[in-house]
Amino acid sequence: MKNCTNCESWKIPRGFQQPSSYAATSEKLAKSLSASKLVLLSSDNFEGKEASSEIWPKVSVYGTFKCSACDQLFTLSVDVEACRGGFRANNT
């Protein structure tokens, strides 16, 4: 996998054990979308900057993102029944 300055920091997997870690990642993703560094390909309930750092979303969240420079794919998921989730780069 080549290094891409556009998405290199997103290639480190993130696990969510607390709503605050999901909310922080969700807000950073929203900023990357606004800066056109990432593209949202599909979304089920992605909250972006609206994510709460205090409580989990009411419904599960899933999103697929793509780097606008190198086309690397990423997955965001939150399982509200298990109270956990994560963000990771998809293997290509």
C-alpha positions, -999 to +999 in steps of 0.1 A: +000+000+000+015+033-011+016+062+014-010+089+006-007+122+025-044+127+020-055+097+040-024+083+058-037+092+093-070+073+086-052+040+080-047+034+117-076+014+129-097+029+157-119+010+181-149+026+199-155+015+234-171+048+245-194+072+228-168+099+231-143+080+209-170+075+182-180+112+184-144+124+180-138+102+150-172+111+135-163+148+138-129+143+122-145+124+094-170+153+088-141+177+086-123+155+061-155+153+040-158+191+041-122+194+030-128+169+001-101+146+015-126+118+018-158+110-001-188+093+016-199+064-007-226+050+015-242+057+048-266+043+073-272+069+099-237+086+098-240+116+122-209+136+114-206+166+137-239+158+153-226+127+171-229+128+209-198+123+231-222+114+260-245+086+246-244+061+218-265+067+187-301+054+190-296+032+159-265+014+145-242+034+122-224+022+091-205+041+065-181+036+036-156+063+027-131+067-001-099+088-002-103+114-030-066+110-039-058+073-039-092+056-038-084+037-005-117+025+011-126+028+048-154+015+069-171+030+099-194+009+121-212+013+154-232-015+169-255+001+194-266-032+209-230-042+217-220-005+226-189-006+204-177+000+169-147+011+149-132+026+119-107+009+096-091+008+062-104-019+039-078-042+025-074-037-013 
